[in-house]
């Protein structure tokens, strides 16, 4: 195992594992979870199904972290250029997809004004 592979594995672990852990914590949370840094998560009374809301947010983060790991594995087999392209697609596309999914989950699980 070359030093290049060891260093890249450390970078991968530092970047992908926290996202996977965050996803697991959100998936198992009893209280509503947040998505944006610095913004308070919704109150329990504002969400129709807290368990489903949390699980879907948690899965979003888990899939994002696993996607980064899969890009790395592809790079080991097919080379750095392909891994770099896959990683850029995963990061940029993944972030936009997560934002869109978060907004969709808010529309699905936030109570209407008359339901509160």
N, C-alpha and C positions, 0 to 999 in steps of 0.2 A: 504494500500500500504506500503510495507516494505521499509526500508532504502536501501536494496540491489537493489530493482527495481528502486527507485528514482535515485540512483547513476548510474545504468546502462543506464537509459534513458538519463541522462545528458551526459554520455560518447558517447552514440549513436548520440545525437544531435550535439555534438562537432565534431564528426568524419564524419557523413553522410551528414548533412545539408550543409556544405560548398561545398561538391562535387555536390550536387543537384543545389545549387545556381550558382556554376561555370558553370554547364551545361546549365542552363537557360540563363546566360549572354552570353555564346558562341553561343547558339542557336539563340539569337536575335542580335548578333553582325553584323555590316555592313562591318567591315574590317576582313580580314582573321585572324583566331585565331591560337594560338600556342598550342602545346601539351607538349613539354618538358620544364621543368623549366630551366630558364637561356638561352634558345635558342630563338632567335628572330623569330616571326611568319613570314610566307612567305609574300611577297609583293603581292598586288592586281594583278599586271601584270603577276605574276607567276602561278596564279590559273585560271582554265577555268570557274568554276561556284562557286563564293565565297559563295553565299547563301546556296547552297547544301553542300558545304564543311563544313561550320560552323554548319549547322543544324545536320549533321551526327556526328561531333565531340561533339556537345552539348548533343545530345541524348546518346552518349556513356557515358558521365559523369553522366547524370541523371539516366540511368539504373544502373550504378555502385552504386550510392548512394541509390537508391530504393532497390537494391539487399541487401545491408547491413541492411536496415530497415526490409526487409522481413525475413532475418536471425534472427533478434531480435524477431520478432513476432512469428516465429516458436519456438524459445527458450522459449517464455512465455507459449506456449501450450504444448511442448514436452520435455522441460528440457534443462538445460545448456549444457550437453554434445553434444546433437544433434545440438544446436545452435552454439557451438564452432566449430564443424566439418563443418557445413554449412558456417560459417563465414570464416574459413581458405580456403575452396574451393572457396568462392566468392572472397576473397582478392587475393589469389595467381593466381587462374584461371582467375579472372577478369582483373588483371594487364597484364597478358600475352595476353589475348584476346584483350585488349585495344591497346596494342603495335602493335599486328598483324593488327588490324583494322585501326589504324593510318597509318601504312605503306601501306595498301591497298588503303586508301583514298588518300594518296600522289601519288600513281601510277595512280589512276583514275583522279585526278583533277589537278595535276601539268602539265603545258604546256610542250610540247616537245621542245627540243633545237631549232628546226627550226620554231616553232610557235611564238616565242617571238618577 
